[in-house]
């Protein structure tokens, strides 16, 4: 006797929900509860929740299964036990064996492959098992068979955050990536026959970790896709490639301003009295920028063509923002001089004050 599963409560939708309502609810929950989005110590708990969400979607997104489920009538109440009608009863309900269940959902004893989802509940197998009778292997009914032995592996996709300064100056950087790869259970289709794949929850992909040392291209820019050959899925004809999207993020010095970059340069107050020169790292080397006498804190100086590469092959500009700094540590004499300076100074305004 199996425990009744309230699929509508699981997805958080009304019994009158439309197909679109169910699809939206499932996609939101599947993203929230996918095991790959949670730390390892919570994976078992999250995988169990993910499995119940996938099972609810499997039933409510299929008109035939939903009709059969809704016919329970008095068994709608959560927590009641469900016993299939004797001898199969209306609709041909029957209890499937563990072997049949494994063929339907993948893995031994109904435990799905891939660690995300696994087999569905006893309630599901008792109520809907006959719909899959004679389905054969776990891949039966899928829209795509195994790739020929000579085909290379599938390409994988991932994105990484790259500091703007690293993208500007180049070099090699190590990254730990979570790579999206086609689901091995459904071969990237997201479904097994008429049901959502329990291993990937219908997403068509799972994730794996990959350590990569990336040589940043000289034309690195936000949103650029870099192809790393041979780092995709394995295949009899050789591995596929990894398509890596670069997402640029600000660091302690550099930040994006449209197609251009801003960088802070810190100078001492007395260096602005008579002007000074500062060395700035730029693509391919170092540039020397001259700060004329009277330069004010916060002023921006333009270095043309020293920013990030653009899609058309040109380069943006690098703007230097002047900031004031003091030696560390200050001597007692320097501290005293600053106090004396402040005695006769007018008010100083900064930040958001007006």
C-alpha positions as CSV (number, residue, x, y, z in Angstrom):
1,X,0.0,0.0,0.0
2,X,1.6,3.2,-1.1
3,X,1.3,6.7,0.4
4,X,-0.8,9.1,-1.6
5,X,1.2,11.9,-3.3
6,X,-0.5,15.3,-3.6
7,X,1.1,16.6,-6.8
8,X,-0.8,19.9,-6.8
9,X,0.6,20.8,-3.4
10,X,4.1,19.8,-4.4
11,X,4.1,22.2,-7.3
12,X,2.1,24.8,-5.4
13,X,-0.7,25.1,-8.0
14,X,-4.5,24.9,-7.9
15,X,-6.3,21.8,-9.1
16,X,-7.7,24.1,-11.9
17,X,-4.2,25.1,-13.0
18,X,-3.6,25.3,-16.7
19,X,-0.8,23.5,-18.6
20,X,1.2,26.8,-18.7
21,X,0.6,27.4,-14.9
22,X,2.1,23.9,-14.3
23,X,5.0,24.5,-16.6
24,X,5.9,27.8,-15.0
25,X,5.7,26.4,-11.5
26,X,7.8,23.4,-12.3
27,X,10.5,25.4,-14.0
28,X,10.8,27.7,-11.0
29,X,11.0,24.8,-8.5
30,X,13.3,22.7,-10.7
31,X,15.9,25.5,-10.8
32,X,15.6,26.2,-7.1
33,X,15.9,22.6,-6.0
34,X,18.3,21.1,-8.6
35,X,21.0,19.4,-6.6
36,X,23.8,21.0,-8.6
37,X,22.8,24.4,-7.1
38,X,23.3,23.3,-3.5
39,X,26.4,22.4,-1.4
40,X,27.4,18.8,-1.2
41,X,26.3,18.3,2.4
42,X,22.7,19.1,1.4
43,X,22.7,17.1,-1.8
44,X,20.8,14.0,-0.5
45,X,18.0,16.2,1.1
46,X,17.7,18.4,-2.0
47,X,17.8,15.4,-4.4
48,X,14.8,13.9,-2.5
49,X,12.8,17.2,-2.9
50,X,13.9,17.5,-6.5
51,X,12.6,13.9,-7.2
52,X,9.1,14.7,-5.8
53,X,9.0,17.9,-7.9
54,X,9.9,15.9,-11.0
55,X,7.3,13.3,-10.3
56,X,4.6,15.9,-9.8
57,X,5.5,17.5,-13.1
58,X,5.6,14.1,-14.8
59,X,2.0,13.5,-13.9
60,X,0.4,16.9,-14.1
61,X,2.1,17.9,-17.4
62,X,0.8,14.8,-19.1
63,X,-3.0,15.1,-19.9
64,X,-3.5,11.3,-19.8
65,X,-1.8,10.8,-16.4
66,X,-3.4,13.9,-15.0
67,X,-6.8,12.7,-15.9
68,X,-6.2,9.3,-14.2
69,X,-4.8,11.1,-11.2
70,X,-7.7,13.4,-10.9
71,X,-10.1,10.4,-11.0
72,X,-9.0,9.4,-7.5
73,X,-11.7,11.7,-6.1
74,X,-11.8,11.0,-2.3
75,X,-8.1,10.2,-2.4
76,X,-7.2,13.8,-3.1
77,X,-6.5,14.4,0.6
78,X,-2.9,14.3,1.5
79,X,-1.6,11.4,3.6
80,X,-4.2,8.8,2.6
81,X,-3.0,5.5,1.4
82,X,-3.5,4.4,-2.1
83,X,-4.2,0.8,-3.1
84,X,-4.6,0.1,-6.8
85,X,-7.9,-1.7,-7.7
86,X,-7.7,-5.5,-7.5
87,X,-6.8,-7.3,-10.7
88,X,-5.7,-4.2,-12.4
89,X,-9.1,-2.4,-12.2
90,X,-10.2,0.5,-14.4
91,X,-7.3,1.8,-16.4
92,X,-5.3,-1.4,-16.0
93,X,-3.4,-0.3,-12.8
94,X,-0.9,-2.8,-11.6
95,X,2.2,-2.9,-9.5
96,X,5.5,-3.0,-11.5
97,X,8.4,-5.0,-10.4
98,X,11.7,-3.3,-9.3
99,X,13.3,-4.6,-12.6
100,X,10.5,-3.0,-14.7
101,X,10.7,0.2,-12.7
102,X,14.5,0.3,-13.2
103,X,13.9,0.0,-17.0
104,X,11.4,2.8,-16.9
105,X,13.3,5.3,-14.8
106,X,17.0,4.2,-15.0
107,X,19.2,2.6,-12.4
108,X,18.9,-0.4,-10.2
109,X,15.7,-0.7,-8.1
110,X,14.3,2.5,-9.5
111,X,17.2,4.7,-8.4
112,X,17.9,7.0,-11.4
113,X,21.3,7.7,-12.8
114,X,23.2,10.9,-12.4
115,X,22.4,11.4,-8.7
116,X,19.7,14.0,-9.4
117,X,16.2,12.7,-9.3
118,X,16.3,9.0,-9.2
119,X,13.2,6.7,-9.6
120,X,9.7,7.9,-8.7
121,X,7.6,6.8,-5.7
122,X,5.8,3.5,-5.2
123,X,2.5,5.5,-5.6
124,X,3.6,6.5,-9.1
125,X,4.7,3.1,-10.1
126,X,1.4,1.5,-8.9
127,X,-0.8,4.1,-10.5
128,X,1.0,4.6,-13.8
129,X,3.2,1.5,-14.3
130,X,1.0,0.0,-17.0
131,X,1.5,3.1,-19.2
132,X,5.1,2.0,-19.6
133,X,4.7,-1.8,-19.9
134,X,6.9,-3.1,-22.7
135,X,8.8,0.1,-22.8
136,X,12.1,-1.8,-22.9
137,X,15.3,-0.2,-21.9
138,X,15.7,3.1,-20.1
139,X,16.2,5.0,-23.4
140,X,13.1,3.6,-25.0
141,X,10.9,6.2,-26.7
142,X,13.5,8.9,-26.7
143,X,13.7,11.0,-29.8
144,X,17.4,10.4,-30.3
145,X,19.4,7.2,-30.1
146,X,23.0,6.7,-29.2
147,X,25.5,8.5,-31.3
148,X,27.4,6.4,-33.8
149,X,30.7,5.1,-32.5
150,X,32.7,7.4,-34.7
151,X,31.1,10.6,-33.5
152,X,32.9,13.0,-31.2
153,X,31.5,13.9,-27.8
154,X,29.0,16.7,-27.2
155,X,30.2,20.3,-26.6
156,X,29.8,21.6,-23.1
157,X,29.0,25.1,-21.9
158,X,30.0,27.2,-18.9
159,X,30.5,30.8,-17.9
160,X,33.2,32.3,-15.7
161,X,33.7,35.6,-14.0
162,X,36.9,37.4,-15.0
163,X,38.2,40.5,-13.2
164,X,38.3,43.5,-15.6
165,X,42.0,44.0,-14.8
166,X,42.8,40.4,-15.7
167,X,40.9,40.7,-19.0
168,X,42.7,44.0,-19.8
169,X,46.2,42.8,-19.0
170,X,45.9,39.1,-20.1
171,X,47.8,36.1,-18.8
172,X,46.9,32.7,-17.5
173,X,44.3,32.2,-14.8
174,X,43.1,29.0,-13.1
175,X,39.4,28.6,-12.8
176,X,37.1,25.9,-11.2
177,X,34.0,25.6,-13.5
178,X,30.6,24.0,-13.3
179,X,30.1,22.8,-16.8
180,X,26.7,22.1,-18.3
181,X,26.8,18.8,-20.2
182,X,24.0,16.8,-21.9
183,X,22.2,14.5,-19.6
184,X,23.4,11.0,-20.0
185,X,20.1,9.4,-19.1
186,X,18.0,11.2,-21.7
187,X,20.9,12.1,-24.0
188,X,20.0,15.8,-23.8
189,X,16.4,15.5,-24.8
190,X,14.9,16.3,-21.4
191,X,12.3,13.5,-21.8
192,X,12.1,9.8,-21.9
193,X,9.2,9.0,-24.2
194,X,6.2,11.0,-22.9
195,X,7.7,11.8,-19.4
196,X,10.3,14.2,-18.1
197,X,13.7,12.8,-17.5
198,X,14.0,12.1,-13.8
199,X,17.8,12.5,-13.8
200,X,17.9,16.1,-15.1
201,X,14.3,17.1,-14.3
202,X,13.5,17.8,-17.9
203,X,16.3,20.4,-18.3
204,X,18.3,18.2,-20.7
205,X,21.6,18.9,-19.0
206,X,23.5,18.2,-15.8
207,X,26.6,19.8,-14.4
208,X,30.1,18.6,-13.5
209,X,33.1,20.3,-12.1
210,X,36.2,21.0,-14.3
211,X,39.5,22.8,-13.4
212,X,40.8,24.9,-16.2
213,X,43.9,27.1,-16.6
214,X,42.7,29.7,-19.1
215,X,45.0,31.8,-21.2
216,X,43.0,35.0,-21.5
217,X,42.8,36.2,-25.1
218,X,44.1,39.6,-26.1
219,X,40.7,40.6,-27.3
220,X,38.9,39.5,-24.2
221,X,35.6,41.3,-23.7
222,X,32.3,40.9,-21.7
223,X,30.1,38.2,-23.2
224,X,32.8,36.8,-25.4
225,X,32.7,33.0,-26.0
226,X,36.0,31.2,-26.0
227,X,36.2,27.6,-27.4
228,X,38.5,25.3,-25.4
229,X,39.1,22.3,-27.6
230,X,38.9,18.8,-26.1
231,X,37.4,19.9,-22.8
232,X,33.8,18.8,-23.6
233,X,32.1,15.4,-23.3
234,X,34.0,12.3,-24.1
235,X,33.1,10.4,-27.3
236,X,34.4,7.5,-29.4
237,X,35.5,9.9,-32.0
238,X,37.2,12.2,-29.5
239,X,36.0,14.7,-26.9
240,X,33.9,17.7,-27.7
241,X,34.8,21.3,-26.9
242,X,34.0,23.6,-24.0
243,X,32.3,26.8,-24.9
244,X,33.2,29.3,-22.2
245,X,31.4,32.6,-21.8
246,X,33.5,35.4,-20.2
247,X,31.6,37.6,-17.7
248,X,33.7,40.6,-16.7
249,X,33.4,41.9,-13.1
250,X,35.0,44.9,-11.4
251,X,38.1,44.5,-9.2
252,X,39.8,46.7,-6.6
253,X,41.2,49.0,-9.4
254,X,39.4,48.5,-12.7
255,X,35.7,48.7,-13.6
256,X,33.7,48.8,-16.8
257,X,32.1,52.0,-18.1
258,X,30.3,50.9,-21.3
259,X,33.0,50.1,-23.8
260,X,35.6,51.9,-21.7
261,X,37.4,51.1,-18.4
262,X,38.1,53.3,-15.3
263,X,41.1,52.7,-13.1
264,X,42.1,54.5,-9.9
265,X,45.6,56.1,-9.6
266,X,46.5,57.1,-6.1
267,X,48.9,60.0,-5.5
268,X,50.0,62.1,-2.5
269,X,48.4,65.5,-2.1
270,X,51.8,67.3,-2.5
271,X,52.3,65.5,-5.9
272,X,49.4,67.4,-7.3
273,X,50.9,70.8,-6.5
274,X,53.5,70.8,-9.2
275,X,52.3,67.8,-11.2
276,X,53.7,64.3,-11.4
277,X,54.0,61.2,-13.6
278,X,52.5,57.8,-12.9
279,X,53.1,54.5,-14.6
280,X,50.0,52.5,-15.6
281,X,49.8,48.9,-16.7
282,X,48.1,48.7,-20.2
283,X,47.7,45.9,-22.7
284,X,51.1,44.9,-23.9
285,X,53.1,46.8,-21.3
286,X,53.3,50.0,-19.3
287,X,52.2,53.6,-20.2
288,X,53.3,56.8,-18.4
289,X,50.6,59.3,-17.7
290,X,51.4,62.9,-16.8
291,X,49.2,64.6,-14.2
292,X,49.6,68.3,-14.7
293,X,49.9,70.8,-11.8
294,X,46.6,71.7,-10.3
295,X,45.0,68.3,-11.1
296,X,42.1,67.8,-8.8
297,X,41.1,64.6,-6.9
298,X,38.4,62.8,-8.8
299,X,39.5,64.2,-12.2
300,X,39.5,61.7,-15.1
301,X,42.4,61.5,-17.6
302,X,41.9,59.6,-20.9
303,X,44.4,57.2,-22.4
304,X,43.0,56.6,-25.8
305,X,42.9,53.0,-27.2
306,X,44.2,51.5,-24.0
307,X,40.9,49.9,-22.9
308,X,39.3,46.5,-23.8
309,X,38.9,45.2,-27.3
310,X,35.7,45.8,-29.1
311,X,33.8,43.5,-31.4
312,X,34.8,45.5,-34.4
313,X,38.6,45.1,-33.6
314,X,39.1,48.6,-32.2
315,X,39.9,49.3,-28.5
316,X,38.0,51.4,-26.0
317,X,39.7,54.0,-23.8
318,X,41.2,53.8,-20.3
319,X,40.2,56.5,-17.9
320,X,42.4,57.2,-14.9
321,X,40.6,58.6,-11.9
322,X,42.8,60.5,-9.6
323,X,42.6,59.6,-5.9
324,X,44.5,61.0,-2.9
325,X,46.5,58.8,-0.6
326,X,49.0,59.2,2.3
327,X,52.1,57.3,3.2
328,X,51.7,54.4,5.6
329,X,52.6,54.8,8.4
330,X,52.8,58.5,9.0
331,X,55.6,59.8,11.2
332,X,54.7,61.9,14.2
333,X,56.0,65.0,12.3
334,X,53.8,64.3,9.3
335,X,50.8,63.8,11.5
336,X,51.5,67.2,13.2
337,X,51.9,68.9,9.8
338,X,48.5,67.6,8.7
339,X,46.9,68.9,11.9
340,X,48.4,72.3,11.2
341,X,47.2,72.2,7.6
342,X,43.7,71.5,8.9
343,X,43.6,74.5,11.2
344,X,43.5,77.0,8.4
345,X,41.8,74.9,5.7
346,X,38.3,75.4,4.5
347,X,35.6,72.7,4.5
348,X,36.2,69.6,2.3
349,X,33.3,67.9,0.7
350,X,33.3,64.4,-0.7
351,X,31.2,61.3,-1.4
352,X,27.5,62.0,-1.7
353,X,27.5,65.3,0.3
354,X,26.5,68.6,-1.4
